[in-house]
Amino acid sequence: MMKKITAAAAALMLCVMSQPMLSAGAETVDGLILAATVQAKNEIVLTAPASGELDTFSVNQGDQFASGDTLFTVKPVKVYADIDGTVAGVYIEKGDIADAATARYGAAMQIEYTERYQITANTRSSYNNAECRNPYVGTQVYLRSLNEKHYADGVITAVSGQTFTVQIFGGDLVFTQDVNIYSAPEYESKSLLGRSTISIVEPYVVSASGTVTQVAVKKGDEVKAGDLLFAYVPDKLDPAIRGTANWANVKAKQDIVIKAVNVQQGASVQKDQILVSAYALGDYELIASVEESDVSRLQVGDLMTISFEELGVSDIEGTVARIGAIGSDGDVSKYTVALDFEVPEGVLIGMHATIIGK
């Protein structure tokens, strides 16, 4: 009987002795108070979809944008006609890589000159005087077929030694006939500059390198110098955006707040260049520092009360997500503690909170 009493007493004493130790372990963070700051969990970047000049934009540090909002637009290179003429060949379409057309056809487009005929002659058959032997660029000339039935006007566009070139304007000259060239409209022998046959001016070639974003003309169209022909960017765009309407737009893929703007108005950018860095709205955490004497009281998964005193919102609960293993320099080392929490409305990056152990 005595042995049973002694054993029971020993068991009771063991329970009494162990109770304070369990209580102390369960209250490791109870009463621990830390100051914390709201920070973004991850930084994201938005990049240029193509090389080119940025259109005017309104993006500043701290601005918020909703998913789908356009922040930037890259302007393509626009190609304009340098001559008057007729579009003879169009070898590109929207979304095409212009280099392929140039490699196969020698051009992205070709334009026939409005005045597409010329004469290349020399002065060996000219009248023997200084004026006829030494023609000048820009000289107005008068053309007549050898049978004296067909006429046209022209102007000297190039001179090289005894050889000169005449651009023909209008008239009714026959392509296969020989033509006399005169410096005066009376067609007298003393104004004869030379004699030759008509040739065709090679079509004007328009080339580009990169992805075509717009084609503004078609074969057979009449164009004037200054008319838009097509537009392109000097890159091979990703196949997913080639030919799309919004290829040039840099859009937010989620709700964001701008951390930093890395470009200026009117900047020329390169494909994949970082334009802005940003944070996802609401994807936040609380960051606090705990002194070395208290760091052992915290464990990942601990629940703590979060108070945003300045906002006037009700206290919420947070969970310790991670505890830094490297302390700060100084007499007393401090360790970083991060807490996950459901972000209340109105809470922004940089706001302060008090977290209290439970």
Beta strands, then each sheet from edge to edge (+ up, - down):
strand 1: 33-40
strand 2: 43-47
strand 3: 52-54
strand 4: 64-65
strand 5: 70-75
strand 6: 77-80
strand 7: 85-90
strand 8: 109-113
strand 9: 117-122
strand 10: 140-145
strand 11: 151-160
strand 12: 163-169
strand 13: 178-182
strand 14: 192-200
strand 15: 204-206
strand 16: 211-215
strand 17: 222-223
strand 18: 228-233
strand 19: 249-251
strand 20: 256-261
strand 21: 268-269
strand 22: 274-280
strand 23: 284-291
strand 24: 303-307
strand 25: 316-323
strand 26: 334-341
strand 27: 352-357
sheet 1: 1+ 23- 26+ 25- 24+ 27- 1+
sheet 2: 2+ 22- 20+ 4-
sheet 3: 19+ 5- 3+ 21-
sheet 4: 6+ 18- 16+
sheet 5: 15+ 8- 7+ 17-
sheet 6: 9+ 12- 11+ 10- 13+ 14- 9+
end
